[in-house]
Amino acid sequence: MSFFLKVSRPGLWFPTIWLYMLPLGGTAFWESWLFWAGLFYICFPLNFLIYGWNDIVDSETDKLNPRKDSFLFGARGSQEQLTKLPLAIGIVQVFCCPFFILMEGLWMLGLFAVLAIILIAYNYPKRGLRSMPGLDLAAQFGYLLVVPFSIMVNDVNQLPYITYFYLFLFAIQSQLIGEVMDIEPDKAAGRNTTATVLGIRNTKILIIAIVALEAALLFCIYQDFIFGAMLGIGLVWLILDLTLIYKTKQYTLAQMQLFGWGSNAIALVSMVYVWWSGCLLTIP
């Protein structure tokens, strides 16, 4: 069981929880049992599906990845364990998905169908989007499906379209950060990603540009200076990281673990603020 839990990458649950909580700003969400059912699903079953499928396809790359075999960054399964994964993933989904489809109807069925299409396109052996620089970023749109899932389960209002654009930038930024950390094992395994093509320096510059655009949206469109300042501090760190601190050096495992736990702490603080302020729910 510990292997299956590692597959779901508990250390990366917070971004999914963040997306799930976003539409619930200002609501007494804790009073609804459906909220807790949805929270459980997006933490383990959903991440078990997404990352488990990815682990099966990336098994050779993961053998070279020092980040793997941890609850923070995911499992490094043996061939025997990986062989058992598809059945385990299927059983978990069969127990969970029909419940939400029964509760929410055809819209939820459509959401699961879109998720399946994205996962197939991303993880398709040899020709999947995961190994197509540029398209590996576009596939991160799939994470945004957590938002309409939350809206349906918790019966709350739809978000402004510009918020989905902001969240898409957030998903791309997270993907690029992961690719920078994995650039050496990806190269060694012959896998092409946006980061392996651009190199560490140019990828970090792209991340800085994306975070700068996110901050500009918060300041100019949402007019939220507190959340914007939080992102601004992160932007300063990214610039210092590129120009003065690590530059184009590969991070050590200890440093990547520190960044992982630090990003979770930041996610928790920002999640509480976004729920309290509702800053991304409306345009002033």
N, C-alpha and C positions, 0 to 999 in steps of 0.2 A: 504493500500500500504506500510506503514512503516513496517508492519510485513513481507511482502515479501522481502523487502530490507534487513531487519535483517537476514532473512533466508539465503541470499546470503553471509552474513558475510563480509561486506565491509572492516573490519579491517584485513581480511585475503586475500584481493585481491592482495596485493603486491607480494607474492610468485608466483602467477599465471602470473601477469604482468612481473615479472622477467624472467620467462621461455619464455614468448611470445617475449620479447625484445631480448633475448640472441642471436638468429641467425642474428639479424639485425645490428650487430656491424659495425660502419663506414658508414652505408647507410643513405641517406636522407629520412628516412621512413615516415616522416610527410607529404611528398608531395603526397602520395598515399591515395586515399579515401578508398581503400580496407584495408589498414592498420588500419584505424579508425573503419571500420566495424568489423574487427577481434578483435580489442582491446575491443570494446563494448561487443562482444560475450563472450570473455574469462573473462570479469569482472562480468557481471550480469547473462546472460542466463546460461553459463556453471557452474558457482558457485551456481546458483539457483538450477540447476539440481543435482549437486553433494551433496551439503549440505542439500537441501530440502529433498532428498531421505533419507539421513542419519538421519535427524530430525524426519521423520516419524517412522523409525525403532527404534530410540533411545529415543522415547518420555518419557518412564519411567525413564531412566537414567538421562535425561535432567531436570526432575523435582527436582532432588537432586543436580544439578550442579550449584554452585553459579556464575560461569562464564557466564551462559546463560542469555538471555533477554537483549542483548546489540548489538549495531552495530559492536562492536569490535570482539566479540566471537560468535555471532549468537543468534537466537530467542529461546524462550521457549514458544511454541505455546499451546493454549488451544486445547481441543479435536475438537471443531468446526473449528478452524483455520487449524489444521492438516488434517482434513477431506477434506478441500478445496484444499490442496496443490497439490495432484496428477494432478488434472485437470489444475491448474494454471501452473504447470511445463510443462505439455503436450502442452498447448497452446503456451507457450513461445518457446518451441523447434520446434513446427510445423511452427512457423513463421520464425525461424532463420535457422535451419539445411538445408532445401531444397535450400535456397539461396546459401550456401557454396558448397553444392553438385553440384548444377547447374554450379557454377563458376569453380570448381576444378575436377569434375567428380568422377569416381569410387574410386580413392584413398581416397577422402574425405569421401565417403560413407563407405569404409572399416574402416577408423579411427573412425567414429561415432559408427560403429558396435562393434569394439574392446572396446571402452569406455563403451558401454552398457553392454557388457559381464562382464567387470571388476566390474561395479557398481552392477550388479545382484549378482555376486559372493561375493562381499564385504558386501552387505546389506541383503542378503538372511536371512529371519527370522530364528532365533535359530541356524542355521548351517552356517551362513555367515562368511566370513574371518575376519570380524571385531571383532569376539569373539574367534578367533583362534590365540593364541600367536605365534608369528613368522610369520605366514601367513598374519597377519594384517599389517606387515611391507612390505611384498612382494607386496601386493596390491597397495602400493604407486607408483608402476610403472605407474599407470594410469595417474598421474599428468604429466609424461613426454610426454604424447600425445599432450600437448600444444605446444611442440617444433616442431614436424612435421606439426601440424596445422599451425603454424606461417610460416614455410618454404614454405608450399603450397600457403597460402594466399598472402604472400609477395614476392614469387618467388625469394628466395635467396638460397645459397648453403647449402648442407647437412653438418652436424657437424661431427667431428671425433667420432668414436665409444667410445673412452675413455671419451669424454665429457658426453656421456649418462651415463656412469658409475659414473662419478662425480655427475651428477644431481640426479641419483638414491640414492646415499649416502645422498645428500642434502634432498631429499624427506623423507628418512627413519629418518634422524636426526630430521626433523620438526615434524614427526608423534610421535616420542618418547618424544619430549619436551611437546607436547600436552597431551600425555598419563600420563606423570609425573604430570602435572597440574590437570588432571582429576582422579588421582588414587583413591582418597577417595570416590567420588561419584560412580565410576565404581565398587569399592569393595562393596559399600552399595547396589548397584543394582544387584550384583551377576554377573557382566560382567567380563569375562576373557580377559585380554590384555597382551601384552608382559611386560608392566610395572607392572601390578598387580602380575604377576608370578615372575618376577625378584626382585621386590621391588624397592624403590626409589634409594637406594645406588647403586645397581648393574646396574640399568637403566641409572643413571647418568654416571657411569663408561663406559658403552657402548656408550653413546653419546660422551663422551670425546674421546674414541677410534676412532669413526667415523669422528669427526672433525679433529683429528690428521691425519687421512688418507687423508682427503680432503686437508689439508694444505700441506702434503707431495706431493700430486699430483701437486699442484700449484707450489711448489718450484722445484721439480725434473723433472716433465714431461712438464709442461707448461712454466717453468722458469719465472714465473711472481712473483716478490718479493713484489710488492705493494699489490696486492690482497692477496697473501700468508700471508703478515704481518697483514692485516685486520683480516684474519681468525685466525692468531696466537694470536692476542689480545683477540678474542672471546674465544679461547682455554684456555688462562690464566684465564679469568673470570670463565669459567666452572670449572676449577680445584679449584679456590678459593671458589666458591659456594659450592662445595662438601666437601672440607677439612676444611674451616674456617668460612664461612658465614652462609649459611642456612643448610648445611649438609643434613640430611634426614628429616628436618622439612617441613611441608606442607606450601606452599606459601599462603599469604593472598590474597584476591580479589584485593586490591589496588596494591599489588606487581605484580600480574599477569597482571593487566591493564598497569602498568608501563613497564613491559617486552614486552607487546604486541605493545605499541606505539614505544618503543625503537627499537624493531626488524624491524618495518616498516621504521623507519628513516635509519637504517643501510642498509636495502634492497634498499632504494632509492639511497643512496650514492654508494653502490656496483653496482647497475644496471647502473648508469651513467658511472662509471669507466669501467665496462665490455663492454658497448657499445662503449665508446671512444677508448679503447685499443684493443678490439677484442681478448682479451687474451685467450678465450676458443674456438675460432673458428678454430685455427690451432695448430699443434704441431711443435715447433721449430726444 
